[in-house]
Amino acid sequence: MADITVRRVDFGYFVRPAGETGTGSPRVEPALGYLIDHPRGRLLVDTGMGSHPDVDAHYQPHRVPLAAAVAAAGITLTDIRYVVNCHLHFDHCGGNPELAGTPVFTQRSELTTARTVTGHTLPELVDFAGARYEELDGEAEILPGVLVVPTPGHTAGHQSVVVTTGDGTVIVAGQSHDHATAFTGDVLARRAGVGITPAWLGRLLELDPERVVFAHDNAVWTP
């Protein structure tokens, strides 16, 4: 759809410790959201990093506050009509409480995990005053041209957002993969019939993406 666009929103960066990178060295990663300009209202995919002393000590985040991040994209918090969180870890839903009353689309399984599994996220980012969830059970078109597709792996309730724009289909894949290189590896492995790739990967590819973007990588995958 020609009148739908997708723009990146910069929420800062954090340091992933060596024990979590698989390389033996720490890695600095961006925290990125995506603003979907839609005729029915602006939709924000992910809202930045939450704060807690233990989180800050572990990840050393440098945050761009939600209001400042969306201001850099030319809007204010009151312009945001909908939110999608790819999942409910602290670094993806940190700004949700600042958008109280705004519908937040999440997989039902992800919300249940966030509420019941200790350590999954920061509880105050989930059940805050004015929280309003639209719980999904699988794939759903939440707006014309905006499709949510479950992409479990990083969490069981992880989801991606598929956006039909005038320049082709853009998939906001969140943390389906930590970086574009890992996504490329899975696409090539699937093509070659080598190894095990996510069961949902074929569904994303059949949607014919022109670009796939990620929450923790500035790089963009293109076919």
N, C-alpha and C positions, 0 to 999 in steps of 0.2 A: 504494500500500500504506500503510495507516494507521500502521504502526509504523516507517516510514522518514521521517526528517526531514533537512533541510539547514540548516546554520548557517554564518555567515560567520566567518572567522578573520582577524584583522588582523596583518599582518607588517610594518607600517610604511609608509614612503613613500620616493620618490626623485624627483630632478629630471631630467626628460627634456630634453636640450639643445635649443636653438632649431633646430638643423640637423635634428632628428629629429621635430619636431612638425608641420611643414608650415605653420606660422603665422608663423614668424619670431621667435617668443618662446618661452622655456622654459616648461615646464608641470610642475607638481608632480602626481604620480600615486600613488595608493595601491598597495600590493602586498597582494593579498587571496587567501586560500585559502578552501576550503569543506569543512566537516566533515559527512560523511554518517553519521548514526546508523542502523545497519542491524542487524536481528536476528542476522546472522552475524558482526558485528563492525564497528567504526568504520573508515571509509575517509576518508582525507584527500586532497583534491585540491589539489596544490601544497604546497610546504613552506617557502617564504620565500626570502630573498635570500642568495646566497653572497657571500663577501668576497674581494677581491683589491685591491691598491693601485691598479692601473689602473682597475678598475671603480669604486672609491670616488672617485677623482679625477674620473671622467667623469660619474657619476650622483649623487654626494653622497647616498648612501642613509642613511636613519634607520631602523635595523632594530629590530624586536621579535623577540628570539630565539625559536626554535621552541618550546622548553619553556614560555616565558612566554606565548607566543601561544595555545597549546592550553590552558594553565592558565586563561587568561581565559575559555575556552569550557567550563571545568569538568572537564577531563580531564588525564591525564598522557601522556607519550610511550609508556608501556607499554600504554596503552589503544588505540593505533592498530594495527590489524591489517593494513590495506592502504593503499597509496599509488597515486594516479594523478597523473602530471604531464601537463598539457596539452601541454607541450613542454619541452625540456631546456635552455633558456636559464638563465643564472645566477639570475635573479630568480624562478624557478619551482621549481627543484630544490635550492635552497641548503641545506635541512635534511635532504636525503636521507641523507647520511652518519651523521646522528644516529639514523637508523632502520634501521641495518644489520640484515640478516636479514629485513626486512619486504618482502613482494612489492610490486614497483613495476610497474604496468601502463603500457606505452608502446608506441607504434607501432614496429615493427621498423625502418622507414625513418628514424624520428627518432633512434633509438639509433645506427644506423649513421652518420648524419650527425654526431651528437655525438662519435663516436669517430674520425672520419676527416677532418672539415673543420676546419681551424685557425681559431680565433676564434668558432666557433659557441657554445661555452660554456666553462666552466672545467673542464678534464679531471678534476680531483680530485673534482668533484661527480658524476662519472659512474662511473668505475671505482675505487671505494673498497673497503676491506676489508669483506666481508660484503654487497656489493651483490647483489641478487637481482631479476632482471628477469623479468617475464612479457611476452613480446613478442607483439604483436598485428599481424595483417595485415588491417586493415580493421575493420568493425563487429563488436562482440562484446558479449554480455551477460556481464559479469564476476561479477555477483551477481544474484539475482532482483530485478527492478525497477531494476537499474543497468546502463545500456547505454552503451557507449563508441562514439562516432561520429566517424570522421575528418572534420576540418574544415580542410583544408590552405589555406595562404595566407600567414600570418605565417611559418610554416615548412612545409616539405613534409609533415612528419609530425605537424602539430598535430592534436589531438583534443579533443572536448568530451564531457561526461558528462551523460547524460540520466537523471533520477531520477524514478521514479514514487512520489509521496507521497500521503498521505491528502488533501492540499489541492490536488492536481493535479500536473502534470508540471513539474519544475524542470530547466532546462538550465543547467549550469555550462559556459559557453562560453569560459572562459579568455581567451585573447587572439585569438580568432577575429576580433574587432574591438577596437580600442583603447578604445572607449567605447560606451555604449548608444545614443548619437545616431547613430553610424555604422551600427550594426545596424538601427536604425529606418530610416535612409536606404535601406539595401539591401532591407529588407522592402517599403517603399513603391515602390521602383524596380521590384522584381519584380512587384508587383501592377499597376503601370502599364505594364509592358513597356518600360521605358526603361533604356538602358544595359546594362552587363554586371554581373551579380551572381554570387556564388560558386555553383558547380554544386551544392554540398551544402545550400544554404539551403532548398530545397524539402523535403529530407529532414527537417531540423529542424522546419520548420513543420508537416509532416504528423504529427509526434508530438504536436501540440496543446499546446504549452507554455503553462502558466499564468504562468510567470516565466522570464526569462533573465537570468543574472547573469554578471559579468565579473571578470577578474583585476585590472584597472587602473581600475575605475570603481565608485563606490558606488551609482550609479544602477542601477535595475532596469528591464528592458524587460517590458512587459505587452501582450497583444494588445488 
